[in-house]
Amino acid sequence: MPGPTGLHSHDLDFQMVYVLAGTCRFDYGPHGVHDLVAGDCVHQPPGVPHDLLSRSADCQILEITSPAEFSTQAL
């Protein structure tokens, strides 16, 4: 499985993560570490620092963003 994505943020208006299958662990910086399972949905406010720390082999994540194209800043 790929490793952590590294703490970063995005320049966008809206970002939502929906876990379709499996499990994953996100670090939301000052908002703490959260374990997500299939069926969980998280709204990531614009500019919030986050890092996908780990995911199960069967993990599938759907991300909805606006706009569709955006920049990413490593933190």
C-alpha positions as a Markdown table, in Angstrom:
| # | Residue | x | y | z |
|---|---|---|---|---|
| 1 | Met | 0.0 | 0.0 | 0.0 |
| 2 | Pro | 1.2 | 3.5 | -0.7 |
| 3 | Gly | 2.6 | 5.4 | 2.3 |
| 4 | Pro | 1.3 | 8.7 | 3.8 |
| 5 | Thr | 0.5 | 11.5 | 1.5 |
| 6 | Gly | 2.3 | 14.0 | 3.7 |
| 7 | Leu | 0.6 | 16.9 | 5.4 |
| 8 | His | -0.8 | 19.3 | 2.8 |
| 9 | Ser | -3.7 | 21.6 | 2.0 |
| 10 | His | -5.6 | 22.5 | -1.1 |
| 11 | Asp | -6.7 | 25.8 | -2.6 |
| 12 | Leu | -10.4 | 25.0 | -3.3 |
| 13 | Asp | -13.9 | 25.9 | -2.3 |
| 14 | Phe | -15.2 | 22.5 | -1.3 |
| 15 | Gln | -13.8 | 19.0 | -0.6 |
| 16 | Met | -15.7 | 15.9 | 0.6 |
| 17 | Val | -14.3 | 12.5 | 1.2 |
| 18 | Tyr | -16.6 | 9.4 | 1.2 |
| 19 | Val | -15.2 | 6.0 | 2.1 |
| 20 | Leu | -16.7 | 3.4 | -0.3 |
| 21 | Ala | -14.8 | 0.4 | 1.0 |
| 22 | Gly | -12.2 | -0.6 | 3.6 |
| 23 | Thr | -10.7 | 1.7 | 6.2 |
| 24 | Cys | -8.3 | 4.7 | 6.3 |
| 25 | Arg | -6.7 | 7.0 | 8.8 |
| 26 | Phe | -6.4 | 10.8 | 8.2 |
| 27 | Asp | -4.4 | 13.3 | 10.2 |
| 28 | Tyr | -6.3 | 16.7 | 10.2 |
| 29 | Gly | -3.4 | 18.6 | 11.8 |
| 30 | Pro | -4.9 | 20.7 | 14.7 |
| 31 | His | -8.2 | 18.8 | 14.4 |
| 32 | Gly | -6.6 | 15.4 | 15.3 |
| 33 | Val | -6.3 | 11.9 | 13.7 |
| 34 | His | -9.5 | 10.2 | 12.6 |
| 35 | Asp | -10.1 | 6.6 | 11.6 |
| 36 | Leu | -12.7 | 6.2 | 8.8 |
| 37 | Val | -14.6 | 3.1 | 7.7 |
| 38 | Ala | -16.8 | 2.3 | 4.7 |
| 39 | Gly | -19.8 | 4.6 | 4.7 |
| 40 | Asp | -18.1 | 7.5 | 6.5 |
| 41 | Cys | -18.2 | 10.9 | 4.9 |
| 42 | Val | -16.0 | 13.9 | 5.9 |
| 43 | His | -16.3 | 17.5 | 4.8 |
| 44 | Gln | -12.8 | 18.9 | 4.7 |
| 45 | Pro | -13.1 | 22.7 | 5.0 |
| 46 | Pro | -11.1 | 24.8 | 2.5 |
| 47 | Gly | -7.4 | 25.0 | 3.5 |
| 48 | Val | -7.6 | 22.4 | 6.3 |
| 49 | Pro | -4.2 | 20.6 | 6.6 |
| 50 | His | -4.6 | 16.8 | 6.1 |
| 51 | Asp | -2.5 | 13.7 | 5.5 |
| 52 | Leu | -3.8 | 10.3 | 4.5 |
| 53 | Leu | -1.7 | 8.3 | 6.9 |
| 54 | Ser | -2.7 | 4.7 | 6.0 |
| 55 | Arg | -5.4 | 2.7 | 4.2 |
| 56 | Ser | -6.4 | -0.9 | 4.0 |
| 57 | Ala | -5.7 | -2.9 | 0.9 |
| 58 | Asp | -9.4 | -2.8 | -0.1 |
| 59 | Cys | -9.8 | 0.9 | 0.6 |
| 60 | Gln | -11.7 | 2.9 | -2.0 |
| 61 | Ile | -12.3 | 6.6 | -1.5 |
| 62 | Leu | -14.5 | 9.0 | -3.5 |
| 63 | Glu | -13.5 | 12.7 | -3.3 |
| 64 | Ile | -15.7 | 15.5 | -4.5 |
| 65 | Thr | -14.1 | 18.8 | -5.0 |
| 66 | Ser | -15.0 | 22.2 | -6.3 |
| 67 | Pro | -13.4 | 23.4 | -8.5 |
| 68 | Ala | -12.4 | 20.2 | -10.1 |
| 69 | Glu | -8.8 | 21.5 | -10.7 |
| 70 | Phe | -7.0 | 23.0 | -7.7 |
| 71 | Ser | -3.5 | 23.5 | -6.4 |
| 72 | Thr | -1.9 | 21.6 | -3.5 |
| 73 | Gln | 0.5 | 23.1 | -0.9 |
| 74 | Ala | 2.9 | 20.8 | 1.0 |
| 75 | Leu | 3.1 | 21.8 | 4.7 |
